[in-house]
Amino acid sequence: MLKLRRKPQPNYPNSDRFGEDGLRLYSAYEAAKVRQRLQQGGMKRIRAAAIVLAAIAFVLLVIAFQRPGG
């Protein structure tokens, strides 16, 4: 019969370093959150730029295809 083995525990580098609030000073989770926040900010900027460029293209198309004389 097979024996159940314990799942290997994650090895946290600098796990012995804690701040005053009891949290680890160097946390991979915190680093991932910051990276995710930066990516979200970049995506918002890219999305806003795309909307502005689309609006400019639309205005130029409307101007280009206007009938002369109204």
JODAFEN-V305725 format. One record per residue. N is the residue number from 0. PHI is phi as a letter, one per 40 degrees, with the letter a starting at -180 (* if undefined). Layout:
[[N,PHI] [N,PHI]]
This chain:
[[0,*] [1,c] [2,c] [3,c] [4,b] [5,c] [6,c] [7,c] [8,c] [9,c] [10,c] [11,c] [12,c] [13,g] [14,c] [15,c] [16,b] [17,b] [18,c] [19,c] [20,c] [21,g] [22,c] [23,c] [24,c] [25,b] [26,b] [27,c] [28,c] [29,c] [30,c] [31,c] [32,c] [33,c] [34,c] [35,c] [36,c] [37,c] [38,c] [39,c] [40,c] [41,c] [42,c] [43,c] [44,c] [45,c] [46,c] [47,c] [48,c] [49,c] [50,c] [51,c] [52,c] [53,c] [54,c] [55,c] [56,c] [57,c] [58,c] [59,c] [60,c] [61,c] [62,c] [63,c] [64,b] [65,c] [66,c] [67,c] [68,g] [69,g]]
